[in-house]
Amino acid sequence: MAIERNLRAERRWRDFEEDEAATPDFKPLTREEAQALRAKEPSLSPWRVIGLQMGVGGVAALLAALVTGSQVVAWSVLYGAATVVVPGALLARGMTSRLSSVSPGASAVSFMLWEFVKIGVSVAMLALAPKLVQPLSWPALLVGLVLCMKVYWLALLWRGR
């Protein structure tokens, strides 16, 4: 049984190596091809996403205040939005610094570090929510949080056009 498994794995490896040998080598893009690719697939600034998240959070808080007539709900929605926007802004700031673009390795380490900071700040803000927003409406906070998190999908759709 184990011998058969090893033989199948060896056959798959050989097939993989043959497929790799059959594919053409990597060809770098010319300057014109790179410019055409950038024009076709423009990059989306993380700051634009953060701004969009801020806008969605503000509009959601305003709508919550108008619909419910409660400032408690509005502040809770706004704080929920802030638990996405503030850590996201920290990540964007860290990733757009010069230090994070020195080399691919530094960029990867920088991303992991700033993502860890982002998660830590988000958790800390959620833990401090009952002390900072009194009285607090957890459902409203979660609505603001989820709405702002879903802006990432909006941004991806926006970029796709």
N, C-alpha and C positions, 0 to 999 in steps of 0.2 A: 504494500500500500504506500509506504513512504517512498519507495523507489519510483513508483509510478508518478507520484506527486513531483518528485525532483525532476524526472524526465519531462513532464509537462511544463514545469517552470523553466527548464533549460530551453525547450522548444520556443516558448513564448519570448524568452530573452533573445534567442537567435532571430526570431521574426522581428522583434523590436529593432535589433541592430541593423537588419537588412532594410527595414523601413527608414531608419535614420540615414543610412548610407544612400538611399535612393532620393531623399529630399535634397534640394539644392542648398548650397551654403548660404549663410546670412549675407545679404547685400545691403550695405549702408545706403541711406537715401541721399540723393543729391540736394543741393541747397533749394532748388526749385520744388522738388518733391516734398521736402520738409515744410516749405512755406505753404504749399497747396494743402498738405495734411493739417497744418495749424489753422488754415482758413476754414477747412471743412469741419474740423473738430476743435472749436475754440475751448480754452480752459475756462473754468468757472472760478472766480475769486472766492476764497473762503469768507472774505469780509462781506461779499454780497449775500451769501447764505446767512451769515450772522445778522445782517441788516434785515433780511426777509423774516428771520425768526423773531427779531424784535418787533417788527411791524405786525406779524401775526399775533404775538403775545399781547401787544397793546390793543389791537382791535378786539381780540377775544375778551380781554378784561373790560373794555368799554361795553361790548355787547352783553357781557354777564351783568354788569351794573345796570344797564338799561332793562334787560329782561327780568332780572330778579329784584331790582330796586335795592340791592344790598351791597354796601361797601365791603363787607366781610368777604363776600364771594368774589368781588372784583379784585381785592388785594390778594386773595388766595390764588386766583388765576394768574395774576401778574407775577407772584412769587414762583409759581410753578413754571412759568415761562423763563424766569430768571435762572432757575436751576438748570436750564438747558443753554441759555444764551451766555451766561458768565463763564462757565467752564469751556464752552465752545470757543469763546473769544480768547481765552487763555491758550487753548490748543492752537488756534489760528495764529496768534502772536508768536508762539514758540516755533511753529513750523515755518513761518515766513521770515524768521531771523537769519542773519548771515551764517551764524554758526551751524545751523541745521543743513545748510547747502554746501558745506565744505567738500564732502565726499559722500558716496553712496552709503558707506558704513556709518558715518556720523549722522546722516539723514535717518537711517533706520533706528539708530539708538535714540536720536532726538524724538522721533515719532513715538517710540515706546515710552520714553520718559514723559512727554507731554500728554500722552493718552492716559498714563497712570495718574498724572496730576489732575486731568479732567475728571476722571472717575472719582478720585478722592474728594475733589471740591464738590462734585454733584452729591455724593453721599453725605458730606459734611453739611451742605446746605439743606438737604432733606432732613437730617437729624436736628438741625437748628430751627427748622420751620415752626414748630409749636411755640418756641420761645420768641421768635422774631415777629411772627404774624399772629396776633391775638385779638379776637378769637380766630381760629383757623378752620377753614372748610377743606378737609382732605379731598373730597370728590372734586371740588373746584380746582384745587392745586393740581391734581392729577390730569384734569382736562387741559389746563394750560401747559403742563409738561408734555403730554402726548401730542397736542396740536403742534407745539414747537419742534418736537422730534420728527414729526411727519413732514416738516418743511424740507428735510433732506431729500425725500422722495420727489417733492415738487421741484427742487433744484436739479435733480437728475433728469426729470422730464423736460425741464426748461432747457437744460444743456443739450438734450437730444434733438431739439428743434434747431 
